Amino acid sequence: MASAELQGKYQKLAQEYSKLRAQNQVLKKGVVDEQANSAALKEQVKMKDQSLRKLQQEMDSLTFRNLQLAKRVELLQDELALSEPRGKKNKKSGESSSQLSQEQKSVFDEDLQKKIEENERLHIQFFEADEQHKHVEAELRSRLSTLETEAAQHQAVVDGLTRKYMETIEKLQSDKAKLEVKSQTLEKEAKECRLRTEECQSQLKNLHEDLSSRLEESLLIINEKVPFNDTKYSQYNALNVPVHNRRHQLKMRDIAGQALAFVQDLVKALLNFHTYTEQRIQIFPIDSAIDTISPLNQKFSQYLHENASYVRPLEEGMLHLFESITEDTVTVLETTVKLKTFSEHLTSYICFLRKILPYQLKSLEEECEASLCTSALRARNLELSQDMKKMTAVFEKLQTYIALLALPSTEPDGLLRTNYSSVLTNVGAALHGFHDVMKDISKHYSQKATIELELPTTTQKLITTNDCILSSVVALTNGAGKIASFFSNNVDYFIASLSYGPKTGSGFISPLSAECMLQYKKKAAAYMKALRKPLLESVPYEEALANRRVLLSSTESREGLAQQVQQSLEKISKLEQEKEHWMLEAQLAKIKLEKENQRIADKLKSTSSGQVVGVAQERAAVVTAVGQEEAAAKAVPEPVHSTSEAPDVESREDLIRNHYMARIVELTSQLQLADSKSVHFYAECRALSKRLALAEKSKEALTEEMKVASQNISRLQDELTTTKRSYEDQLSMMSDHLCSMNETLSKQREEIDTLKMSSKGNSKKNKSR
């Protein structure tokens, strides 16, 4: 193949070389002709120069002759002047001389007139010859310059062609050398390829024999084990799980994410457009803050106020569609059920557009009927009304195609697979049409805003609202352009990905088969995940036996532990009751202590103020210490010794305080002990519950294994019975065959015996003869 390509390349180069050579010969001939023409022109120029020199010489001689004649005329005039006075003196003698002079004068005049005419004629001829010579000389010089430039160009072309020919010759020679080297290497490779082909043929024969034997074995296994071929029928083949294409799913999810972002931008722009349109209706042509607007605009504003309930579901539907496309699913039109929801939301939005379209057109007509509406503004309003109609029509067209794409996931016969590509192409065309309509709306609305800006009654609020509407329209235009370009870039991938489905089939037959396929896919993924689960580390046999004994003992003592837990709970409840009782006792004692302090304070009123203050401070410290000890049950502080004049009161307070503190410490120790026991019992109960749960799980697993084992046993028994029956049938057939063979053998033996008897009889007869 490489040598053939090189030969073809060499032949092409040779053909080009021959063409260039023929062109070179033609150019050489042209250069020679031009050189001959330039030589002839040069000779003509020389001849013209010679004729010009001759004429110049003639001109010089004529000028000299003219000078002579002029001098002669002057002399004659002088003589005539001298002869006049002489004529006066001698009239008689002068008459005869005058006659002679007149005759001479007439002769001279005729001669002079002839010379003047000849001189004039020569001057005219000389001037004409000079002009003609100059004209011819200019033509010849211009022609000579053009011929010289053409000759230089031809020479440059000839030099370039010769250089190019030399380069091509050198290149062809180098290519020839390379081709020779390459041909040698290709010959070596061809020899190696022949050897390899022989080896491959031998390997192919071996593989063919091996594959034929394997094919026979597999056919036998298929005929014996496979009940039916599910790929033969499209209804069964649609239930087969296709090969998981993770790259395809990630690509589809990425595309859906980009589409979601574009739809979100579009939804945001639509919301702003409808909202600012409602705001504009409230302030133009009549400001609602000054006067009531028309009933038509009131109804239109009411409908526009509901735009969010129709526009927001588009984003939600696209979000649900994006969430339905995951890495584990199979994304084709038969499985994208959420596309139907998005189509329904788009249908509701189109109903909204149809509902507001008449009001929008009437509102624009009302603006045109206003007194301040100019003809240019009226023309822009008419263009905008036409654009709004086109926008609604484009949305209806887009909804029709999206509804068609949603049919395969709900109705199996709604859309044929052969029409998928045409529907997707039409969706792209509809998106481009939507972009074109939005560009027209943006252009016309910007012109309308500039015209309204020049009106004398335009307010700042209207200018701001127009700017907001214009920004929302620009955002809509940009969003539509992005969606259209995005869909056009990915439409080929969408069309190519439609074949992603079961093997050797036309795809999914119905949405129900696609749903069943997805369930089978989940089961297969769970099964593969279970197979990939790493094996747990095995426990040594002795340790497992010990753990089993501990588990059995713990399960046997479960009832005892439950009783212990119940008892501990009862003790805890009793301790809580005692705690509450002692809290009440402490409160009563506190009340009694306050009463006693009051009584002692009343008795000691006669004492000094400093001592009373000290006793009161000591009592307050005792009360706060008792309260802290009751609440936190902390360490007992050292008793406060007072130097007051009431020792009985202090001793009584110390006794009460020490008694209660000791009781509190005892109760707290008991409570801590009960808490520790309860925590211990809780931990044991938790461990027992975990063991019990593990035992139940192991029991369930064992029951499942027993079920599976019983099913396997029943299946094996069925297979054993079938094999026994088949073997019995084969044995019966073999026994029948053996019987038939025995019968045929017995018949043959009888025939042999008869033949032997007949041969013996014949031999005896021959002997007797």
Secondary structure, 3 states (H helix, E strand, C coil): CHHHHHHHHHHHHHHHHHHHHHHHHHHHHHHHHHHHHHHHHHHHHHHHHHHHHHHHHHHHHHHHHHHHHHHHHHHHHHHHHHHHHHHHHCHHHHHHHHHHHHHHHHHHHHHHHHHHHHHHHHHHHHHHHHHHHHHHHHHHHHHHHHHHHHHHHHHHHHHHHHHHHHHHHHHHHHHHHHHHHHHHHHHHHHHHHHHHHHHHHHHHHHHHHHHHHHHHHHHHHHHHHCCCCCCCCHHHHCCCCCCCCHHHHHHHHHHHHHHHHHHHHHHHHHHHHHHHHHHHHHHCCCCCCCCCCCHHHHHHHHHHCCCHHHHHHHHHHHHHHHHHCCCCCCCCCCCCCHHHHHHHHHHHHHHHHHHHHHHHHHHHHHHHCCCCCCHHHHHHHHHHHHHHHHHHHHHHHHHHHHHHHHHHHCCCCCCCHHHHHHHHHHHHHHHHHHHHHHHHHHHHHHHHHHHHHCCCCCCHHHHHHHHHHHHHHHHHHHHHHHHHHHHHHHHHHHHHHCCCCCCCCCCCCCHHHHHHHHHHHHHHHHHHHHHHCCCCCCCCHHHHHHHHHHHHHHHHCHHHHHHHHHHHHHHHHHHHHHHHHHHHHHHHHHHHHHHHHHHHHHHHHHCCHHHHHHHHHHHHHHHHHHHHHHHHCCCCCCCCCCCCCCHHHHHHHHHHHHHHHHHHHHHHHHHHHHHHHHHHHHHHHHHHHHHHHHHHHHHHHHHHHHHHHHHHHHHHHHHHHHHHHHHHHHHHHHHHHHHHHHHHHHHHHHHHHHHHHHHHHHHHHHHHC
